[in-house]
Amino acid sequence: MPIQLINPPGLPQPPSYSQVVVATGTRQVIVAGQVPSDADGNLVGTGDLAAQTEQALRNVATALAAAGASFADVVRLGIFVAGYDEHSLELVGAGIGRAGDVLVRTDGPPAATLVGVAALAFPGQLIEIEATAVLP
């Protein structure tokens, strides 16, 4: 399935996401916002945004795999961070690095939006990540 990642001239050239993604396929996979919990619903990484980011991404990978997809098929991520401040981006980046083994793709990052929010669904939850993938 062809995915074309574009960072056009006239827009910033970010290293962590693509400005535009063109995907050609026949099946779309929508992954609901994944929270930083284990399979039993227990919060992972209390108070640790990097640990929670890693767990949420691993949960996204599990959800994608259930649909026959992987991060190589992801065209967009939505990332929501509770209590966003000047250190949040660095901590999210650290969590992404720790989940690198499931984020395998060779063509670059998908389109992404990171939004700071006042709170998320569960007490202690610092991040939630949703994904859209396209399959052939």
DONUVEX-525968 format. One line per 10 residues: number of its first residue (from 0); their letters; for each residue x, y, z of N, C-alpha, C. Coordinates in steps of 0.05 Angstrom, whole numbers. Atoms other than C-alpha are relative to their C-alpha. Last residue first. Layout:
REM DONUVEX-525968
NUM = a = X/Y/Z/X/Y/Z/X/Y/Z; ...
REM end
This chain:
REM DONUVEX-525968
135 = plvataeiei = 7/5/29/-86/-46/16/-27/-14/-3; -10/26/10/-87/-22/88/-8/-3/-29; 12/8/26/-95/49/115/14/-25/-10; -18/15/18/-81/67/188/-16/-6/-25; 14/8/24/-112/118/235/20/-13/-19; -14/4/25/-87/124/306/-19/-6/-23; 17/13/19/-108/148/375/15/-1/-27; -9/-1/28/-62/164/433/-19/-16/-17; 17/17/15/-81/183/505/8/3/-29; -1/0/29/-34/214/555/-21/-19/-11
125 = lqgpfalaav = -14/-24/10/-28/235/629/-1/2/-31; -6/4/28/-77/187/662/11/26/-11; -28/7/3/-72/196/738/8/-4/-29; -18/-13/-19/-148/195/748/29/-10/-5; -5/14/-25/-181/167/685/19/16/18; 22/15/-11/-215/201/626/4/-12/28; 9/23/17/-166/256/609/-20/-17/16; 1/26/-13/-153/325/640/-9/-21/-21; 1/-3/-30/-138/397/623/1/-27/14; 28/-1/-10/-117/382/551/1/3/31
115 = gvltaappgd = 0/-1/-29/-53/394/511/-29/3/10; 17/-20/-12/-60/372/439/2/-2/31; -3/3/-29/-9/336/397/-15/23/12; 8/-23/-15/-28/326/324/3/-5/30; 6/2/-29/7/277/279/-9/27/10; 11/-25/-9/18/261/205/-7/-3/30; 26/-8/11/59/198/199/-7/28/8; 22/1/-19/134/191/213/-27/8/-14; 3/-24/-15/186/172/161/-25/-1/17; 5/-23/17/192/121/105/-3/27/14
105 = trvlvdgarg = -24/-9/13/226/64/141/-4/26/-15; 7/-8/27/174/44/193/25/13/-12; -17/6/23/180/8/259/-13/10/-26; 5/-22/18/144/40/317/15/-2/-26; 27/4/12/139/-25/357/-6/22/-21; 1/27/11/214/-29/375/-27/-6/-13; -11/2/28/217/46/384/-2/-27/-13; 18/19/14/172/44/446/10/-4/-29; 1/25/-14/227/74/490/-18/-21/-13; -26/14/3/241/128/439/-1/-27/14
95 = igagvlelsh = 0/10/28/167/147/437/26/-15/-5; 17/23/1/168/152/513/-1/-12/-28; -15/21/-14/228/199/510/-17/-26/0; -22/9/17/193/242/458/15/-23/12; 13/16/21/131/246/502/21/-11/-19; 8/25/-13/177/269/559/-15/-18/-20; -24/16/-5/210/322/516/-7/-27/11; -9/10/26/142/347/491/25/-17/3; 16/22/10/116/351/562/10/-11/-26; -15/25/-1/171/393/592/-14/-23/-14
85 = edygavfigl = -24/-2/16/143/462/573/17/-25/-1; -17/-22/-7/74/444/600/25/-1/-17; -23/-6/18/14/400/581/16/24/11; -17/-18/-15/-32/384/640/25/7/-15; 12/-15/-22/-62/324/605/20/17/14; -16/-1/-24/-31/304/539/-13/17/21; 12/-18/-19/-72/283/478/15/-2/27; -13/3/-26/-38/252/418/-11/21/18; 10/-21/-17/-75/241/352/10/-5/28; 2/4/-29/-35/199/303/-13/25/13
75 = rvvdafsaga = 5/-23/-18/-44/197/228/-1/-10/29; -2/-25/15/-23/154/168/-4/24/18; 12/-23/-12/-7/89/204/4/26/-16; 25/-7/14/8/30/159/-14/25/11; -7/-6/28/81/22/180/-24/8/-16; -6/-28/2/56/27/252/9/8/-28; -22/-7/-17/26/-42/242/4/30/-2; -16/-24/7/-37/-71/212/23/3/19; -19/7/21/-73/-138/212/17/23/-10; 13/-6/26/-133/-111/251/18/-8/-24
65 = aalatavnrl = 25/14/0/-110/-143/317/-15/4/-26; -6/28/7/-40/-118/301/-26/-17/-2; -6/1/29/-65/-46/301/4/-29/-9; 26/-4/14/-96/-55/370/4/-2/-30; 16/24/-5/-31/-85/398/-27/2/-15; -12/22/16/10/-29/367/-16/-25/2; 7/-6/28/-37/24/397/11/-23/-18; 28/8/2/-28/-11/465/-10/7/-28; 0/29/2/48/-7/456/-29/-10/-2; -9/8/27/40/67/441/0/-30/-4
55 = aqetqaaldg = 21/-7/19/-1/78/504/7/-8/-28; 21/20/-3/51/40/545/-23/6/-20; -9/26/10/109/82/518/-23/-20/1; -1/-2/30/71/147/528/8/-27/-11; 28/1/10/54/127/600/-1/2/-30; 9/28/-3/127/112/615/-28/-3/-11; -15/17/19/148/180/586/-9/-29/2; 10/-4/27/92/217/623/15/-17/-20; -23/1/18/112/188/691/-10/1/-29; -15/-24/-2/62/206/747/24/2/-19
45 = tgvlngdads = 12/-22/-15/37/135/752/19/23/2; -16/-25/0/73/94/699/-13/23/15; -29/4/1/22/41/681/14/27/2; -16/-22/10/-52/47/700/30/-7/3; -15/-14/-20/-84/-21/712/17/22/-13; 11/-26/-5/-137/-42/662/14/16/21; 19/2/-21/-120/-116/664/-13/27/7; 23/16/10/-86/-115/596/-21/-3/21; -7/28/8/-40/-59/621/-25/-14/-8; 7/21/-19/-59/14/621/9/-27/-10
35 = pvqgavivqr = -24/13/-11/-30/77/589/-7/-21/21; -9/-11/-26/-92/96/549/24/-16/10; -11/20/-18/-107/82/476/12/14/24; -20/-10/-18/-153/130/439/9/-22/20; 10/-18/-21/-193/88/391/23/10/17; -5/9/-27/-157/57/332/-9/21/20; 2/-21/-19/-188/69/264/5/-12/28; 1/10/-27/-166/21/209/1/24/19; -9/-19/-20/-182/40/138/-4/-12/27; 10/4/-27/-186/-12/84/11/21/18
25 = tgtavvvqsy = 28/6/1/-180/-1/8/-13/-4/28; 6/26/-10/-114/33/1/-29/-5/-1; 17/14/19/-79/95/-24/-4/-28/9; 1/29/-2/-52/141/29/-19/-11/-20; 18/10/21/-29/213/20/1/-30/1; -3/29/7/3/241/83/-22/-6/-20; 21/11/17/16/315/95/5/-29/-5; 21/-20/3/55/354/147/-24/-11/-15; 2/-10/28/97/294/167/-24/19/-1; 25/5/14/115/282/240/2/11/-28
15 = sppqplgppn = 16/20/-14/175/279/287/-27/-6/-12; -12/27/0/230/312/246/-19/-22/11; -3/13/-26/189/374/229/13/-28/-2; -9/27/7/202/412/164/5/-16/26; -23/11/-15/163/476/175/5/-29/-7; 9/9/-27/117/496/118/24/-10/15; 18/-20/-10/134/537/56/-12/-7/27; -13/-26/-4/164/479/19/-20/20/9; -3/-19/23/121/417/27/16/25/8; -5/-25/-15/133/363/79/6/21/-20
5 = ilqipm = -8/-25/13/101/304/44/4/21/22; -4/-19/-21/94/230/63/11/26/-12; -18/-21/8/66/185/9/1/21/22; 4/-23/-17/37/119/31/21/21/-8; -16/-25/1/31/66/-21/-9/21/20; 17/-23/0/0/0/0/18/25/0
REM end
